Amino acid sequence: KKSSPMPSVTWRAVRLDTGEVCWTGAGDSLASWTRWPGMATYSGWVAYEAEWELPGPVIADFGRVACMARLIVDNREVGMRMWGPHCYRLPGGRHRIRLEVCNTLANRLARQPLDSGLMGPVTWIIES
């Protein structure tokens, strides 16, 4: 089975401690949240939200994620991964995707911008 890039979707990233939208963009522009204004040394949770239309059952691979992630699909928790691979089986159809990502305290304590968040690339494998 071959991994394919996700069709272009718009992501919205929200800080869970403040509810502030801190980034909106296409999947091919995912990057460490330390590059976003005011987030260089942030430690905590950020939720990445998007709507996906899946052609059938897939294995979604979120690629590079730093550090821990919890996937919620249509308001139901699908799973949590403390380290990669960040892969999840999803049914076909239209879904609200929410990937909540937490980094470590190292950014805040060391006051250094260590890579954090969903960096992708996000791909899928269509199951037959």
Backbone as JSON, one array per atom type, in Angstrom:
{
  "sequence": "KKSSPMPSVTWRAVRLDTGEVCWTGAGDSLASWTRWPGMATYSGWVAYEAEWELPGPVIADFGRVACMARLIVDNREVGMRMWGPHCYRLPGGRHRIRLEVCNTLANRLARQPLDSGLMGPVTWIIES",
  "N": [[0.85, -1.18, 0.0], [0.48, 2.23, -0.76], [1.57, 5.38, 0.43], [-0.12, 8.48, 0.27], [-0.15, 12.02, -0.37], [-2.19, 14.19, 1.6], [-5.17, 15.64, 0.28], [-5.39, 19.16, -0.37], [-6.12, 20.92, 2.49], [-7.48, 23.29, 4.82], [-5.99, 24.2, 7.79], [-6.57, 25.03, 11.21], [-5.14, 26.37, 14.04], [-5.34, 26.29, 17.54], [-4.69, 27.64, 20.68], [-5.0, 25.78, 23.6], [-5.07, 26.7, 26.22], [-5.83, 29.38, 26.15], [-7.71, 29.64, 24.13], [-7.18, 31.08, 21.91], [-6.82, 31.63, 18.44], [-4.0, 30.74, 16.84], [-2.77, 30.23, 14.44], [-3.47, 29.79, 10.98], [-3.67, 27.88, 8.08], [-2.55, 26.16, 5.05], [-2.1, 22.59, 4.64], [0.4, 22.02, 3.54], [1.97, 23.96, 4.59], [2.52, 23.47, 7.2], [4.36, 23.8, 10.2], [6.78, 24.04, 12.88], [5.33, 25.31, 15.85], [6.83, 27.15, 17.14], [7.68, 29.02, 15.38], [5.65, 30.79, 15.02], [4.19, 34.0, 15.76], [4.77, 35.1, 19.06], [4.97, 32.54, 20.13], [7.39, 31.29, 20.5], [8.67, 30.26, 22.83], [6.66, 28.79, 23.99], [5.06, 26.41, 26.03], [2.84, 23.79, 26.17], [-0.54, 22.96, 25.19], [-1.82, 22.7, 21.87], [-4.47, 22.76, 19.59], [-5.08, 21.37, 16.47], [-7.21, 21.89, 13.84], [-9.38, 20.67, 11.3], [-11.38, 19.98, 8.36], [-12.06, 16.96, 6.81], [-12.5, 15.07, 3.86], [-12.82, 11.83, 3.33], [-11.99, 9.22, 1.09], [-12.61, 6.62, 1.6], [-12.04, 3.95, 3.99], [-9.09, 4.8, 5.72], [-5.6, 4.92, 6.66], [-4.41, 7.37, 8.51], [-1.55, 9.32, 8.59], [0.14, 11.46, 10.56], [2.67, 12.38, 10.34], [5.55, 14.21, 11.3], [5.43, 15.0, 14.67], [5.63, 16.91, 17.57], [5.17, 16.95, 20.82], [3.51, 14.85, 22.13], [0.35, 13.49, 21.07], [-3.22, 13.69, 20.7], [-5.93, 12.36, 19.03], [-9.03, 13.5, 17.91], [-12.03, 12.78, 16.43], [-14.86, 13.94, 14.92], [-15.83, 14.75, 17.45], [-15.19, 12.54, 19.04], [-12.85, 10.68, 20.85], [-10.16, 9.16, 19.25], [-7.63, 8.15, 19.66], [-4.43, 8.22, 21.39], [-1.06, 9.19, 21.17], [2.13, 8.94, 22.48], [4.53, 9.16, 21.27], [5.94, 8.96, 17.96], [5.14, 6.4, 15.49], [2.59, 8.66, 14.45], [-0.08, 7.54, 13.7], [-3.36, 6.68, 12.59], [-6.33, 4.76, 12.22], [-9.06, 5.56, 10.16], [-12.52, 5.97, 9.31], [-14.19, 6.16, 6.08], [-15.65, 9.14, 4.56], [-17.01, 12.41, 5.45], [-15.38, 14.33, 7.88], [-14.8, 15.98, 11.03], [-11.75, 16.89, 12.11], [-9.56, 16.88, 14.82], [-6.53, 17.41, 16.13], [-4.86, 17.28, 19.0], [-2.0, 18.62, 20.34], [0.76, 18.35, 22.49], [3.66, 19.8, 23.77], [6.84, 19.62, 25.52], [7.95, 20.87, 28.76], [10.36, 21.99, 28.24], [10.74, 24.1, 26.37], [9.72, 26.39, 27.68], [11.14, 26.37, 30.12], [13.88, 26.32, 29.37], [13.86, 28.46, 27.77], [14.12, 28.36, 25.01], [13.49, 27.93, 21.53], [12.41, 25.02, 20.86], [11.54, 22.56, 18.45], [8.06, 22.14, 18.03], [4.71, 20.85, 18.01], [2.47, 20.1, 15.22], [4.05, 19.1, 12.43], [4.04, 17.62, 10.17], [4.82, 15.84, 7.07], [1.28, 15.44, 6.45], [-0.16, 12.46, 5.6], [-1.94, 9.78, 3.87], [-3.02, 6.36, 3.74], [-4.95, 4.59, 1.63], [-7.19, 2.15, 2.51], [-8.02, -1.03, 1.22]],
  "CA": [[0.0, 0.0, 0.0], [1.29, 3.42, -0.95], [1.16, 6.59, 1.13], [-0.4, 9.61, -0.61], [-0.35, 13.28, 0.35], [-3.58, 14.6, 1.82], [-5.61, 16.77, -0.54], [-5.22, 20.43, 0.32], [-7.13, 21.33, 3.47], [-7.07, 24.41, 5.66], [-5.88, 23.9, 9.22], [-6.67, 26.12, 12.18], [-4.48, 25.98, 15.29], [-5.91, 27.02, 18.67], [-4.09, 27.36, 22.0], [-6.06, 25.28, 24.48], [-5.12, 27.44, 27.48], [-6.45, 30.69, 25.96], [-8.71, 29.61, 23.07], [-6.72, 31.97, 20.84], [-6.37, 31.06, 17.16], [-2.63, 31.22, 16.67], [-2.29, 30.0, 13.06], [-4.36, 29.19, 9.99], [-2.93, 27.71, 6.84], [-2.67, 24.91, 4.31], [-1.32, 21.48, 5.17], [1.79, 22.03, 3.08], [2.73, 25.0, 5.3], [2.68, 23.1, 8.62], [5.71, 24.0, 10.72], [6.84, 24.16, 14.34], [4.62, 26.51, 16.34], [7.81, 28.12, 17.65], [7.86, 30.03, 14.32], [4.5, 31.68, 15.02], [4.37, 35.13, 16.67], [4.46, 34.91, 20.47], [4.94, 31.12, 20.5], [8.76, 30.75, 20.45], [9.01, 29.47, 24.03], [5.41, 28.29, 24.57], [4.92, 25.0, 26.4], [1.44, 23.51, 26.45], [-1.36, 22.25, 24.21], [-2.4, 23.38, 20.72], [-5.36, 21.89, 18.81], [-5.11, 21.58, 15.02], [-8.55, 21.5, 13.41], [-9.64, 20.69, 9.86], [-12.45, 19.1, 7.86], [-11.52, 16.03, 5.81], [-13.38, 14.19, 3.09], [-12.02, 10.63, 3.09], [-12.62, 8.43, 0.03], [-12.9, 5.29, 2.14], [-11.2, 3.77, 5.17], [-7.68, 5.16, 5.51], [-4.69, 5.08, 7.78], [-3.89, 8.74, 8.45], [-0.24, 9.47, 9.21], [0.33, 12.89, 10.78], [4.06, 12.75, 10.12], [6.34, 14.66, 12.46], [4.66, 15.64, 15.72], [6.43, 17.07, 18.78], [5.63, 15.62, 21.21], [2.41, 13.91, 22.34], [-0.85, 13.9, 20.34], [-4.5, 13.01, 20.89], [-6.79, 12.61, 17.88], [-10.47, 13.52, 18.14], [-12.74, 12.82, 15.14], [-16.3, 14.14, 15.14], [-16.01, 14.85, 18.91], [-14.91, 11.26, 19.72], [-11.41, 10.4, 20.9], [-9.74, 8.01, 18.47], [-6.43, 7.59, 20.27], [-3.37, 9.11, 21.85], [0.29, 8.67, 20.97], [3.16, 9.71, 23.2], [5.63, 9.31, 20.33], [5.57, 8.47, 16.63], [4.41, 7.09, 14.45], [1.27, 9.21, 14.79], [-0.95, 6.96, 12.67], [-4.67, 6.3, 13.11], [-7.31, 4.26, 11.23], [-10.25, 6.4, 10.11], [-13.5, 5.54, 8.31], [-14.45, 7.09, 4.98], [-16.69, 10.14, 4.75], [-16.63, 13.76, 5.88], [-15.11, 14.31, 9.33], [-14.12, 17.08, 11.73], [-10.52, 16.36, 12.67], [-8.92, 17.74, 15.83], [-5.34, 16.78, 16.67], [-4.35, 18.08, 20.11], [-0.58, 18.33, 20.49], [1.41, 18.94, 23.67], [5.12, 19.66, 23.81], [7.35, 19.47, 26.88], [8.25, 22.13, 29.44], [11.71, 22.43, 27.88], [10.7, 25.41, 25.7], [9.53, 27.45, 28.67], [12.21, 26.37, 31.13], [15.16, 26.66, 28.74], [13.63, 29.67, 26.97], [14.65, 28.1, 23.67], [12.44, 27.44, 20.64], [12.58, 23.65, 20.39], [10.42, 22.21, 17.57], [6.84, 21.76, 18.73], [3.46, 20.86, 17.26], [2.25, 19.26, 14.04], [4.91, 19.57, 11.35], [3.72, 16.82, 9.0], [3.63, 16.01, 6.25], [0.14, 14.58, 6.73], [-0.43, 11.57, 4.45], [-2.87, 8.7, 4.16], [-2.99, 5.14, 2.95], [-6.33, 4.15, 1.44], [-7.31, 0.71, 2.73], [-8.97, -1.63, 0.27]],
  "C": [[0.89, 1.24, 0.0], [0.7, 4.62, -0.21], [0.97, 7.71, 0.12], [-0.53, 10.88, 0.21], [-1.84, 13.56, 0.52], [-3.94, 15.67, 0.8], [-5.53, 18.05, 0.28], [-6.41, 20.73, 1.24], [-6.58, 22.51, 4.25], [-7.1, 23.97, 7.11], [-6.03, 25.18, 10.02], [-6.06, 25.62, 13.47], [-4.94, 26.89, 16.42], [-5.16, 26.63, 19.95], [-5.19, 26.92, 22.94], [-6.15, 26.05, 25.8], [-5.85, 28.77, 27.34], [-7.61, 30.69, 24.97], [-8.35, 30.48, 21.88], [-6.34, 31.18, 19.59], [-4.99, 31.62, 16.89], [-2.06, 30.99, 15.28], [-3.42, 29.41, 12.24], [-3.57, 29.06, 8.71], [-3.17, 26.36, 6.2], [-1.75, 23.85, 4.9], [0.12, 21.48, 4.73], [2.61, 23.14, 3.74], [2.83, 24.72, 6.8], [4.14, 23.25, 9.02], [5.64, 24.08, 12.24], [6.12, 25.43, 14.79], [5.59, 27.53, 16.92], [8.11, 29.21, 16.62], [6.72, 31.04, 14.27], [4.73, 32.82, 16.01], [3.92, 34.79, 18.1], [4.52, 33.48, 20.97], [6.34, 30.5, 20.61], [9.1, 29.88, 21.65], [7.76, 28.93, 24.73], [5.52, 26.8, 24.86], [3.45, 24.79, 26.78], [0.78, 22.79, 25.31], [-1.84, 23.2, 23.11], [-3.25, 22.36, 19.98], [-5.32, 22.32, 17.35], [-6.43, 21.04, 14.52], [-8.69, 21.63, 11.9], [-10.84, 19.82, 9.56], [-11.85, 18.27, 6.75], [-12.65, 15.29, 5.14], [-12.53, 12.98, 2.72], [-12.73, 9.73, 2.09], [-13.05, 7.04, 0.47], [-12.08, 5.14, 3.4], [-9.74, 4.06, 4.83], [-6.9, 4.98, 6.8], [-4.1, 6.47, 7.6], [-2.58, 8.79, 9.23], [0.03, 10.97, 9.32], [1.78, 13.32, 10.67], [4.77, 13.15, 11.4], [5.47, 15.46, 13.42], [5.55, 15.73, 16.95], [5.54, 17.67, 19.86], [4.46, 14.64, 21.25], [1.17, 14.42, 21.59], [-2.05, 13.04, 20.69], [-5.38, 13.38, 19.7], [-8.25, 12.48, 18.27], [-11.13, 13.7, 16.77], [-14.23, 12.9, 15.44], [-16.65, 14.07, 16.63], [-15.82, 13.54, 19.66], [-13.41, 11.02, 19.69], [-11.11, 9.09, 20.18], [-8.52, 7.35, 19.09], [-5.45, 8.66, 20.66], [-2.04, 8.43, 21.61], [1.27, 9.57, 21.7], [4.4, 9.92, 22.35], [5.18, 8.7, 19.01], [5.74, 6.98, 16.5], [3.01, 7.52, 14.92], [0.29, 8.82, 13.69], [-2.25, 6.47, 13.32], [-5.53, 5.79, 11.96], [-8.57, 5.12, 11.32], [-11.21, 5.87, 9.05], [-13.65, 6.58, 7.2], [-15.55, 8.07, 5.34], [-16.13, 11.49, 5.16], [-16.5, 13.78, 7.39], [-14.49, 15.63, 9.79], [-12.94, 16.46, 12.47], [-9.96, 17.37, 13.66], [-7.75, 16.94, 16.4], [-4.78, 17.71, 17.74], [-2.92, 17.65, 20.39], [-0.04, 19.07, 21.7], [2.92, 18.74, 23.54], [5.57, 19.46, 25.26], [7.56, 20.85, 27.51], [9.6, 22.72, 29.03], [11.7, 23.81, 27.22], [10.62, 26.55, 26.72], [10.7, 27.52, 29.64], [13.56, 26.8, 30.56], [15.09, 27.96, 27.95], [14.28, 29.56, 25.59], [13.54, 27.53, 22.81], [12.73, 26.05, 20.08], [11.34, 23.28, 19.56], [9.25, 21.65, 18.36], [5.66, 21.76, 17.77], [3.42, 19.87, 16.12], [3.06, 19.85, 12.88], [4.72, 18.77, 10.07], [4.94, 16.2, 8.34], [2.52, 15.03, 6.64], [-0.16, 13.78, 5.46], [-1.47, 10.54, 4.85], [-2.6, 7.52, 3.25], [-4.44, 4.68, 2.86], [-6.35, 2.63, 1.59], [-8.33, 0.14, 1.76], [-9.82, -2.67, 0.94]]
}
